[in-house]
């Protein structure tokens, strides 16, 4: 309840979403300015863009993450539901608010789709991740609007709760480790081949020297 009261401030809501995003990306083992960039400015045909985070993928690819999901109506609905006594009018109001929450999320999906982050990033997968900083925020919207995920997919927006985003980023971090191991193995192979060639040339020289002596 204290968190809900604090989150009624626009600034606090934005900070909370960004903080949750940073905690998850750190838990996934990713490093800033190596594996991801924060508040990176991008130029596109639609003007300047600034996603909350850009994650670098192996192979020179990148993907944008947005953490500005609206949830005012959800907080108000939760406040009504937390009351010790609720009337039928309260229950009806809460249902309306949850519908408003799902509608706001749909509108946010459209806004993200229109920004087209993928076109402003080098070789990016053609979708953007919309980070929803609470499992309850997403599940509540999906309970109210069961077609919400399909609606987002059609507009190339992936709705990611903390658990699903952690899994995505953990997979990316693992891919980077595999890429690093592959690069190291390739370097070791090249060095071994060069060493073998040099040893062969040295043996040839020594053989010629032995015959001369």
C-alpha positions in Angstrom: 0.0 0.0 0.0 2.9 2.3 0.8 4.5 1.5 -2.6 1.2 2.1 -4.3 0.9 5.6 -2.7 4.4 6.5 -3.6 3.9 5.4 -7.2 1.0 7.8 -7.7 3.8 10.4 -8.5 4.7 10.4 -12.2 8.4 10.9 -11.4 8.4 8.0 -8.9 6.7 5.7 -11.4 9.3 6.4 -14.1 12.1 5.9 -11.6 10.6 2.7 -10.3 10.4 1.2 -13.8 13.9 2.2 -14.7 15.2 0.9 -11.3 13.5 -2.5 -11.8 14.9 -2.7 -15.3 18.4 -2.0 -14.1 18.1 -4.7 -11.3 17.0 -7.3 -13.8 19.8 -6.5 -16.3 22.4 -6.7 -13.6 20.9 -9.9 -12.3 21.3 -11.3 -15.8 25.1 -10.6 -15.6 25.2 -7.8 -18.2 27.6 -4.8 -18.0 26.8 -1.2 -18.9 28.5 0.3 -22.0 29.6 -3.3 -22.9 26.4 -5.3 -23.2 23.9 -2.4 -23.0 23.5 1.4 -23.2 21.1 3.5 -21.1 19.1 6.4 -22.6 20.9 6.2 -25.9 19.9 8.9 -28.4 18.8 7.5 -31.8 18.1 9.3 -35.1 15.3 8.0 -37.3 12.9 9.1 -40.1 10.4 9.8 -37.3 12.8 12.1 -35.4 14.9 11.7 -32.3 14.3 8.6 -30.2 15.5 7.7 -26.7 14.7 4.2 -25.5 15.3 3.5 -21.8 17.9 0.8 -22.8 19.5 -0.6 -25.9 20.8 -4.2 -25.5 23.7 -5.3 -27.7 23.3 -8.7 -29.3 26.1 -10.9 -30.7 26.7 -10.2 -34.4 26.5 -6.4 -34.1 22.7 -6.4 -33.6 20.8 -4.3 -31.0 17.3 -4.3 -29.5 15.5 -1.4 -27.7 13.7 -1.8 -24.3 11.1 0.7 -23.1 10.1 0.9 -19.4 7.4 3.6 -19.4 4.3 1.4 -19.2 1.3 3.4 -17.8 -0.5 2.0 -14.7 -2.4 4.8 -13.0 -5.7 3.1 -13.4 -4.3 -0.2 -12.0 -3.0 1.6 -8.9 -6.4 3.2 -8.3 -8.1 -0.2 -8.8 -5.8 -1.8 -6.3 -6.5 1.0 -3.8 -10.2 0.3 -4.0 -9.7 -3.4 -3.7 -7.5 -2.9 -0.6 -10.3 -1.3 1.4 -11.7 -3.4 4.3 -15.3 -2.8 3.1 -16.3 -2.4 -0.5 -19.7 -1.6 -1.9 -21.1 -2.8 -5.2 -20.3 0.6 -6.6 -16.7 0.2 -5.5 -16.5 -3.2 -7.3 -18.1 -1.8 -10.4 -15.6 1.1 -10.3 -12.7 -1.3 -9.9 -13.9 -3.3 -12.9 -14.0 -0.1 -15.0 -10.5 0.9 -13.8 -9.0 -2.5 -14.7 -10.6 -2.1 -18.2 -9.0 1.4 -18.4 -5.7 -0.1 -17.4 -5.8 -2.7 -20.2 -6.9 0.0 -22.7 -3.9 2.2 -21.6 -1.6 -0.6 -22.2 -3.0 -1.1 -25.7 -2.5 2.6 -26.4 1.1 2.3 -25.2 1.7 -0.7 -27.5 0.5 1.5 -30.5 2.7 4.4 -29.4 5.8 2.1 -29.2 5.0 0.5 -32.5 4.8 3.9 -34.2 8.2 4.9 -32.8 9.8 2.0 -34.8 12.9 1.7 -32.7 14.2 -1.2 -34.9 14.7 1.1 -38.0 17.0 3.4 -35.9 19.2 0.5 -34.7 21.8 -1.4 -36.7 20.5 -4.8 -37.9 17.9 -4.9 -35.1 15.2 -7.6 -34.7 12.0 -6.1 -35.9 10.4 -5.6 -32.5 10.7 -3.6 -29.3 10.5 -4.9 -25.7 7.9 -3.2 -23.5 9.1 -3.9 -20.0 6.2 -4.2 -17.5 7.8 -3.8 -14.0 5.4 -6.0 -12.2 3.9 -9.5 -12.9 0.6 -8.3 -11.5 0.4 -5.3 -13.8 0.7 -7.6 -16.9 -1.5 -10.4 -15.6 -4.3 -8.0 -14.6 -4.3 -6.5 -18.1 -4.3 -10.0 -19.7 -7.2 -11.1 -17.5 -9.2 -8.1 -18.6 -8.1 -8.2 -22.3 -7.1 -11.8 -23.2 -6.2 -10.7 -26.8 -3.6 -8.2 -25.6 -0.5 -10.3 -26.3 -1.7 -11.0 -29.8 -2.4 -7.3 -30.3 1.1 -6.5 -29.2 2.7 -9.2 -31.4 0.9 -7.9 -34.5 2.5 -4.5 -33.8 6.0 -5.9 -33.2 5.9 -5.2 -29.5 7.0 -7.9 -26.9 5.4 -7.4 -23.5 7.9 -8.6 -20.9 7.3 -9.0 -17.2 10.4 -9.1 -14.8 10.6 -12.9 -15.0 10.4 -13.1 -18.8 12.8 -10.2 -19.3 15.4 -11.8 -17.0 15.1 -15.0 -19.0 15.6 -13.0 -22.3 18.6 -11.1 -21.0 20.2 -14.2 -19.4 20.0 -15.9 -22.8 21.7 -12.8 -24.4 24.4 -12.8 -21.7 25.0 -16.6 -22.3 25.2 -15.9 -26.1 27.9 -13.3 -25.4 29.9 -15.8 -23.4 29.6 -18.4 -26.1 30.7 -15.8 -28.7 33.7 -14.9 -26.5 34.6 -18.6 -26.2 34.3 -19.1 -29.9 36.5 -16.1 -30.6 39.1 -17.3 -28.1 39.0 -20.8 -29.6 39.4 -19.3 -33.1 42.4 -17.2 -31.9 44.0 -20.2 -30.2 43.5 -22.3 -33.4 45.1 -19.6 -35.6 48.1 -19.3 -33.1 48.5 -23.1 -33.0 48.5 -23.2 -36.8 51.1 -20.4 -37.0 53.2 -22.1 -34.4 53.1 -25.4 -36.3 54.1 -23.6 -39.5 57.0 -21.9 -37.8 58.2 -25.1 -36.1 58.1 -26.7 -39.6 60.2 -24.0 -41.1 62.6 -24.2 -38.2 63.0 -27.9 -38.6 63.7 -27.5 -42.3 66.4 -24.9 -41.5 68.0 -27.2 -38.9 67.9 -30.1 -41.3 69.7 -28.0 -44.0 72.2 -26.8 -41.4 72.9 -30.4 -40.3 73.6 -31.5 -43.9 75.9 -28.6 -44.4 77.9 -29.4 -41.3 
